[in-house]
Amino acid sequence: MNHSIYLLKQAWAGLSAKKGFLVTIVTTLGLTLGALLCILTLAYVVISKPLPYPEQENLYQVNSVIVDKNRGVIARAYNYPTLVNFFEKQTVFSLAALVRYEDGVLSSQPTQPTVRNTFVTPDWFPMMGATMAMGRAFESTEEKDSYNPVAILSYEFWQNEFNSDTSILERSVTLGGTNFRVVGVMAKSFIEPQLAGTGVKTDIFLPWDFNTLDAAQREGFGSFSVMSRFVGKLDSDRSISQIEQELRLPVNDFWRGNVAEIARYDNWTLDTELQSFKTAILGDSKNTVLLLLAGVIGLVLIACTNITNLFMSRTADQQRELAIHAAVGASKRHLFQTLFSQSGLVVFLSVLVALIIASAGFWVLKQYLALRLPRVDELAINSVTLIAALIIALLLGLLFARISASMINYRALNATLQSSGKGTGIQVSKTVRRLLIISQVSIVTLLVFVSIGLLRDSLKAINEPLGFETDNITALTLKINSSSNLSEEEIKPLMLEFKNRLMELPQVADVSQAVLPLGRARRINQGVEGSQELQLIETRFIDNRYFQIIEQPLIEGDFFSAADFNDESSLIIVNDSYAAQLAGEGSALGSKIVLGGTTYTVSGVVKGVKMPTANDIPVRAYLPLAEARPQFIVKLKPNQTLSRESAAKIAQEVNRQLLLSELETLNDQRDELLFTQYTTAITSSVLAVLTFFLATIGLYGILSYATQMRRFELGTRLAIGAKRNDVIALIIKDNASSVAIGFVISLVILLGLYIGFSEALVNYVNVQIVPLYAGTLVLISIMTLFACYWPLRSIINARPIHSLRGSQ
């Protein structure tokens, strides 16, 4: 023990004298191992860690699969009465629950926030092992058809929206015109199964009876919904296929018996599919996580290679110290222990930094990738993280010590003391050093080139103009209270009044009642009059102010007038892509288009616009909007905002049945659509910088070692009259061929990838990559010149006698 402590003290003293060496390795290894531990923990949570629910291996989601005998699987969705009948009649599951996911508006709060509601039957809570921070879960009094208006809040929603109000159980919340008495708050530790989509979290749990499907949907057998679920706990020794077969017949028979007289369903059947909770929650994310893990492991391997070079240089620098140890009787084992104490201490410090980096990585994943990767809320430093960190530290410490020890020619060490640095007992062959340089250059050229290419493509998508204005424009959507019986004719004047009230606000410049520019467009079958050919065309419903507000250019014809909008005239505006289809190079004005049994006349042609991330501009048509549609785009004056409170207040003043559903700027919507591009840009930038940094360290280590080996030779050259620039040119010339070979290898690999995957890469390979590759070569060349020059400074800036003596 005393000897080990002595070795650690000696190691720390030696490392303290080489702070640059210590900081470089701890920083490099800490960053890369931190990324590895972060993704390794994510892989464990996603792939191996059991779900946090009782008997999770027996929990299943039962999917309703709509099958057409000619087209195959059409969708996975439930018909409401069929789902309810299945729930009431099934005997396979010991616990079963109905679940439905919806968005609603919390009208009892001044801001009328949009909330995610989950409608469930009581058995859902014990099935999920749900615990409560306050109050209770649903009971038998909240079973299906009991219509008992109670609510349970998620812990996060209770904190954020109600400021952790301890008297919350004495309050009610209002959704859809119904007051729900709050009976419970979920525990902070409860993790909701993400069956509605990755990252989708419930704000308020409500009894199944209060879902907002209307009577026609609840009773009709022709409508289906993807937001309804059946979940259950399976207690059976039979195979999944046997159980699916048992469930399939009654489900299909019940539905078929109620649609037998509807001809369009003649080829349809309903199948059942059991999907384990783990499969339903994780989806195909396993492959994504494994790819991330592979990428990080590759980065760690590059870092370890570079750090190995630094240790080699460090060992060469220690040759006189090691020679003294050997001269006073140290054996090979003692020398290894000395080297291991140094490498182990450095790696241990690096792992401590890595754990901090991993924790920061968990926070980043939770903040920015919760909607992309499942179970990220469960990420934390756990036993797997700590065990992996210890194993990695031990293995890397032994690896670096073993490589350093393998360089030592034990018998030659004593000669070092008498040679004044003219010989050495520590050698790595010139061929190995050359191969290390070639591999470093080729790998870093590939990685930096790919990273810069990804960054370029991401920035291109981010900066590419949409073709319309988004600054100072806010998208606003109202929701009509589901309990109201307002007809379309009654809604129209309410929408007009709301629009006029918005126009009266001092910060508002203009208002349009229209489908949101960045919202999803309807695809409607339409064709030229007299032709039997139909095609699905993206169709947006707008008013007379839409194009002026978003500043979408008019090419020919006219925009809709106020009269066209009010009368819902049979006019249609098309974009230039559609006009080209209709009239080629001629004018499309006056063309007749049949849509939904009505003939529309083309009255205008506008310049086509492109949605974020879209590859091209689609064919698009615009129709006058029905005045009852509760969607608006609001043009604000510069540096002005529209708050939820003021918009919600106006809606309530117009009619108590109007609720504010969405209020978001077009710039925010655009950024959400470009989330992947922003993430790619940031990731590729970091990867390029980190790769460049690691490669610089690696080349510095290799060339620093080579320079140490040639110290006597270079000192001799300087002593007999060589100039500083001559020595620098000599080192650059000696390494230029290795760098050039590395460039050629990287180019060959890129060409091989293009030849092997030409179809996948055709959109990325063009003449524009030539300057990109040339720029990459320039960057790598500058890095190499730095790595050649910097280790020489201690030789060319000192008197030659120091190099001849082997001293610093």
URSULRA-V430085 format. One record per helix or strand of 3 or more residues. SS is the DSSP state (A for helix, B for strand). FROM is the first residue (numbers start at 1). TO is the last residue. If there is no record, write none. Layout:
BEGIN
ss = (SS SS)
from = (FROM FROM)
to = (TO TO)
END
This chain:
BEGIN
ss = (A A A B B A B B A B A B A A B B B A A B A A B A A A A A A A A B A B B B A B A B A B B B B A B A A A A A A A A)
from = (2 19 56 59 72 80 93 114 123 132 140 150 155 168 172 178 204 208 215 228 240 263 268 277 285 319 332 376 383 410 430 473 488 508 522 535 546 554 562 571 576 592 598 620 631 644 658 666 675 711 724 758 768 793 800)
to = (16 48 58 68 76 89 106 120 127 135 142 153 162 170 175 186 207 210 219 234 259 265 276 282 317 327 368 378 406 419 463 480 503 513 528 542 550 557 567 575 583 595 606 624 636 654 665 673 709 719 756 761 790 796 805)
END
